[in-house]
Amino acid sequence: MDKFDVIVVGLGTMGASATLQLALRGQRVLGFDAHHPPHSFGSHHGESRIIRKTYYEDPSYVPLIERSYELWSELEARAKARLMTRTGGLMIGHPESGLVSGALQSARQHELPHTILSKQAMHDRFPVFQLDADMVAVHEPDAGVLYPETCVQTFLDLAAARGAILQYGEAVRSWQATGDGVSVATERATYRAAKLVLAAGAWLGELAPALRSNLTIERQVVLHLQPREQTPLFRADKLPIFCLEEAGGDFFYGIPDLGNGLKVGRHYAGPKHTNVDTVDRTVHAGDVDIVRGYLTRRMPNANGPLLSSLVCLYTDTPDLHFALDRYPGYDNVILASVCSGHGFKFAPVVGEVIADLVDGKRPTFDLSLFAATRLLA
Ligand SMILES: Cc1cc2nc3c(=O)[nH]c(=O)nc-3n(C[C@H](O)[C@H](O)[C@H](O)COP(=O)(O)OP(=O)(O)OC[C@H]3O[C@@H](n4cnc5c(N)ncnc54)[C@H](O)[C@@H]3O)c2cc1C
């Protein structure tokens, strides 16, 4: 078989985006996925993902998310598809919480439009919440919802149209550096390329063993619920996406009703695994009770009949930042998919960064937070 410019392992969120960016730059790309994305075995299923700019996790994500917004818009125009709905966003908690103080730090440092809402202002504008007297919210107008299955499908369709060869249902078993590139062995054959992109999500540790002991797979449960009251207040034209941090650090988030009920999940605090195969994929009554507990306290009228539920996977680093870098010791191997449960919104810009790394260009962003060396055992 011919030698390719780049092989991409994993055609989920980050691999699909990288494949498109590489194909747009004229690279001869061969992509593999063990499944047929979009699918529900990894991290990109569930109908919706939050996108927001007031990044409480660290202000250095803001330039990346601003570029991502531009690229999502370009992608919508290129594909003539709707990938995003802007709803605005609410980061709710006590003023000293990491969520509120971090969101404000990002907003102020990067001069992002935002408003601080008191408990009373929240009650007046968004009466579905039941907050403590000293709770506040940072409201940002640009936040919204992405449609992940459509996004992944769009990346893949456009990449294929630009000549990328996409092999579905073909798992990569191993890879090795050769004198002039890499060779990649799948269950069917061995392929050669100059560069390799590892975007295997929750399976990355199997292909990047030097990082494995610092990667944790976290089981996450998400519910879609029918609000108890027949009211438009939970609809996407009335309710922004929201994140809420409780005094003890407990954190849950929600996505307004887009026609399939209000989506709610707990962020982090799920069971941790070192191997994807050991994750329990069934949603149990106890999982539902945890999420309903938040709603009883903070959004009682949302706590109606369960419409659907699912288990999805985070792949976490110890500091909960990404891994986006060359694989230590291999200049032509790039790691692209450890996103600690908050990566979807960045998919287009991650694809662009990967394409720059493949091209040998210096990325225009500060990626020091995402260095792979911090994850070596
Ligand atoms: C419940 C939940 C809610 C989330 N909410 C948000 C949110 O609101 N906003 C946000 O920005 N992010 C959110 N995220 C995080 C975001 O979805 C993930 O960070 C992102 O989807 C990870 O993309 P990925 O490419 O790493 O993984 P995936 O999209 O899972 O892709 C990995 C791919 O690699 C393939 N693969 C694995 N091993 C092999 C192999 N050996 N050979 C070939 N193929 C292989 C898999 O089949 C898979 O298709 C959420 C995640 C979850 C689980």
The ligand as a MOL file (V3000), in Angstrom:
LIG
                    3D

  0  0  0     0  0            999 V3000
M  V30 BEGIN CTAB
M  V30 COUNTS 53 58 0 0 0
M  V30 BEGIN ATOM
M  V30 1 C -21.5840 13.0870 29.3800 0
M  V30 2 C -20.5930 13.9880 28.7160 0
M  V30 3 C -20.8770 15.3410 28.6120 0
M  V30 4 C -19.9590 16.1980 28.0230 0
M  V30 5 N -20.2950 17.5110 27.9190 0
M  V30 6 C -19.4530 18.3610 27.2900 0
M  V30 7 C -19.8580 19.6850 27.0620 0
M  V30 8 O -20.9720 20.0880 27.4220 0
M  V30 9 N -19.0000 20.5010 26.4110 0
M  V30 10 C -17.7830 20.0840 25.9750 0
M  V30 11 O -17.0340 20.8850 25.4000 0
M  V30 12 N -17.3660 18.8050 26.1690 0
M  V30 13 C -18.1810 17.9370 26.8090 0
M  V30 14 N -17.8320 16.6370 26.9920 0
M  V30 15 C -16.4810 16.2020 26.5950 0
M  V30 16 C -16.3560 15.9260 25.1250 0
M  V30 17 O -17.5030 15.3050 24.6050 0
M  V30 18 C -15.1070 15.0720 24.9380 0
M  V30 19 O -13.9890 15.7980 25.4780 0
M  V30 20 C -14.8210 14.7770 23.4760 0
M  V30 21 O -15.9490 14.2270 22.8310 0
M  V30 22 C -13.6490 13.7850 23.4110 0
M  V30 23 O -13.3430 13.5360 22.0570 0
M  V30 24 P -12.3170 12.3830 21.6570 0
M  V30 25 O -12.0360 12.5690 20.2300 0
M  V30 26 O -11.1870 12.3950 22.6180 0
M  V30 27 O -13.0990 11.0210 21.9390 0
M  V30 28 P -14.2010 10.2780 21.0510 0
M  V30 29 O -15.1150 11.2720 20.4170 0
M  V30 30 O -14.8020 9.2290 21.9170 0
M  V30 31 O -13.3450 9.6070 19.8950 0
M  V30 32 C -12.4020 8.5900 20.1090 0
M  V30 33 C -12.5150 7.6260 18.9630 0
M  V30 34 O -11.3870 6.7560 18.9360 0
M  V30 35 C -11.8270 5.5090 18.4630 0
M  V30 36 N -10.8250 4.5060 18.8200 0
M  V30 37 C -10.4200 4.1940 20.0640 0
M  V30 38 N -9.4350 3.2710 20.0260 0
M  V30 39 C -9.2130 2.9950 18.7250 0
M  V30 40 C -8.3140 2.1260 18.0470 0
M  V30 41 N -7.4340 1.3700 18.6990 0
M  V30 42 N -8.3620 2.0740 16.6910 0
M  V30 43 C -9.2420 2.8640 16.0050 0
M  V30 44 N -10.1120 3.6970 16.6170 0
M  V30 45 C -10.1040 3.7820 17.9520 0
M  V30 46 C -13.1830 5.3220 19.1540 0
M  V30 47 O -13.9770 4.3580 18.5120 0
M  V30 48 C -13.7360 6.7270 19.0560 0
M  V30 49 O -14.5520 6.8930 17.9040 0
M  V30 50 C -18.7230 15.7260 27.5550 0
M  V30 51 C -18.4320 14.3540 27.6470 0
M  V30 52 C -19.3530 13.4910 28.2060 0
M  V30 53 C -19.0300 12.0430 28.3120 0
M  V30 END ATOM
M  V30 BEGIN BOND
M  V30 1 1 1 2
M  V30 2 1 2 3
M  V30 3 2 2 52
M  V30 4 2 3 4
M  V30 5 1 4 5
M  V30 6 1 4 50
M  V30 7 2 5 6
M  V30 8 1 6 7
M  V30 9 1 6 13
M  V30 10 2 7 8
M  V30 11 1 7 9
M  V30 12 1 9 10
M  V30 13 2 10 11
M  V30 14 1 10 12
M  V30 15 2 12 13
M  V30 16 1 13 14
M  V30 17 1 14 15
M  V30 18 1 14 50
M  V30 19 1 15 16
M  V30 20 1 16 17
M  V30 21 1 16 18
M  V30 22 1 18 19
M  V30 23 1 18 20
M  V30 24 1 20 21
M  V30 25 1 20 22
M  V30 26 1 22 23
M  V30 27 1 23 24
M  V30 28 2 24 25
M  V30 29 1 24 26
M  V30 30 1 24 27
M  V30 31 1 27 28
M  V30 32 2 28 29
M  V30 33 1 28 30
M  V30 34 1 28 31
M  V30 35 1 31 32
M  V30 36 1 32 33
M  V30 37 1 33 34
M  V30 38 1 33 48
M  V30 39 1 34 35
M  V30 40 1 35 36
M  V30 41 1 35 46
M  V30 42 1 36 37
M  V30 43 1 36 45
M  V30 44 2 37 38
M  V30 45 1 38 39
M  V30 46 1 39 40
M  V30 47 2 39 45
M  V30 48 1 40 41
M  V30 49 2 40 42
M  V30 50 1 42 43
M  V30 51 2 43 44
M  V30 52 1 44 45
M  V30 53 1 46 47
M  V30 54 1 46 48
M  V30 55 1 48 49
M  V30 56 2 50 51
M  V30 57 1 51 52
M  V30 58 1 52 53
M  V30 END BOND
M  V30 END CTAB
M  END
